[in-house]
Amino acid sequence: MAIAHAAPGQIVDVQPLGKQLCESRNVALFKTDGLEVMRLVMPAGKTMPSHWVKGEVTIHCLEGEVDLMAGGQTRRMKAGQLVWLEGGVDHALTAVHDSSLLLTIVLRK
């Protein structure tokens, strides 16, 4: 059974998961022809290998801490911090602590 995406105008809760973080899974909140938004849950030590997408990306750390590797640099992101990357930039993530992130991807055809 497919996970239902948010409908246009529907309010979506992206508050920190707190104690439920360890039991939570990644979820695509919605996807249109031009935009995809998802919540990524990363337990401490988990890595998202280096990759790139065609469109711009925002990464918003909702809770925890992650190391972002992009553009030849590693930067630590903490809860409440946001970064955007241009399309085509290789990037990777490693969770320093249990973390959840809000990812926004501009889809390019």
Phi and psi in degrees as a GROMACS rama.xvg file:
@    title "Ramachandran Plot"
@    xaxis  label "Phi"
@    yaxis  label "Psi"
@TYPE xy
-75.0794  147.824  ALA-2
-77.6724  131.588  ILE-3
-70.7545  133.154  ALA-4
-87.3112  159.809  HIS-5
-64.4238  142.571  ALA-6
-85.7917  156.324  ALA-7
-54.1875  131.906  PRO-8
85.4768  -9.12473  GLY-9
-76.1502  134.681  GLN-10
-80.5173  132.943  ILE-11
-117.395  130.862  VAL-12
-84.6279  117.881  ASP-13
-122.073  27.4645  VAL-14
-63.5741  159.05  GLN-15
-53.7676  145.45  PRO-16
-81.4248  -21.5332  LEU-17
58.9334  -126.958  GLY-18
-65.8671  -20.6263  LYS-19
-83.5371  -4.41839  GLN-20
-56.0005  -45.3664  LEU-21
-65.8118  -24.6257  CYS-22
-95.5088  -4.37709  GLU-23
-87.0792  160.509  SER-24
-123.438  165.151  ARG-25
-63.439  145.164  ASN-26
-145.278  133.051  VAL-27
-81.7217  117.443  ALA-28
-77.5576  -43.5265  LEU-29
-164.068  160.557  PHE-30
-147.126  130.434  LYS-31
-120.304  -174.319  THR-32
-63.5883  -25.8664  ASP-33
-117.926  -5.47427  GLY-34
-150.133  140.076  LEU-35
-131.886  133.863  GLU-36
-128.26  131.295  VAL-37
-143.631  156.85  MET-38
-102.259  126.285  ARG-39
-107.341  126.345  LEU-40
-106.719  125.441  VAL-41
-129.612  108.122  MET-42
-64.1666  155.503  PRO-43
-50.863  132.851  ALA-44
91.2431  -16.3188  GLY-45
-71.4961  142.24  LYS-46
-121.888  138.141  THR-47
-100.056  113.196  MET-48
-60.2875  160.788  PRO-49
-57.1661  133.762  SER-50
-159.747  175.941  HIS-51
-148.064  159.062  TRP-52
-129.363  159.46  VAL-53
-67.1294  -39.8307  LYS-54
-93.8727  172.459  GLY-55
-64.8127  154.494  GLU-56
-133.784  139.803  VAL-57
-114.739  143.975  THR-58
-127.33  117.731  ILE-59
-115.545  115.262  HIS-60
-78.4211  110.402  CYS-61
-81.4622  -36.4809  LEU-62
-159.396  154.704  GLU-63
86.5919  -157.673  GLY-64
-146.456  138.683  GLU-65
-133.958  151.252  VAL-66
-96.169  124.808  ASP-67
-103.465  122.233  LEU-68
-104.575  118.849  MET-69
-158.785  141.543  ALA-70
58.567  32.2803  GLY-71
78.5704  7.80407  GLY-72
-125.479  153.045  GLN-73
-114.913  127.55  THR-74
-129.553  141.993  ARG-75
-88.9143  127.508  ARG-76
-106.314  134.891  MET-77
-114.645  166.399  LYS-78
-50.9188  133.549  ALA-79
91.8115  -4.90363  GLY-80
-98.2801  149.507  GLN-81
-134.006  144.775  LEU-82
-138.269  149.643  VAL-83
-122.609  145.669  TRP-84
-123.449  143.836  LEU-85
-69.8844  156.474  GLU-86
-60.9377  147.034  GLY-87
83.6104  0.495408  GLY-88
-87.1962  122.876  VAL-89
-62.904  135.739  ASP-90
-150.535  155.461  HIS-91
-145.862  158.798  ALA-92
-131.804  143.554  LEU-93
-134.247  126.342  THR-94
-77.2676  122.763  ALA-95
-81.3035  -41.682  VAL-96
-127.653  165.863  HIS-97
-52.4359  129.632  ASP-98
-142.242  154.289  SER-99
-132.058  144.104  SER-100
-132.33  147.479  LEU-101
-104.535  117.148  LEU-102
-107.058  135.42  LEU-103
-124.389  127.301  THR-104
-123.986  125.076  ILE-105
-81.8046  120.249  VAL-106
-86.8146  128.543  LEU-107
-114.378  136.056  ARG-108
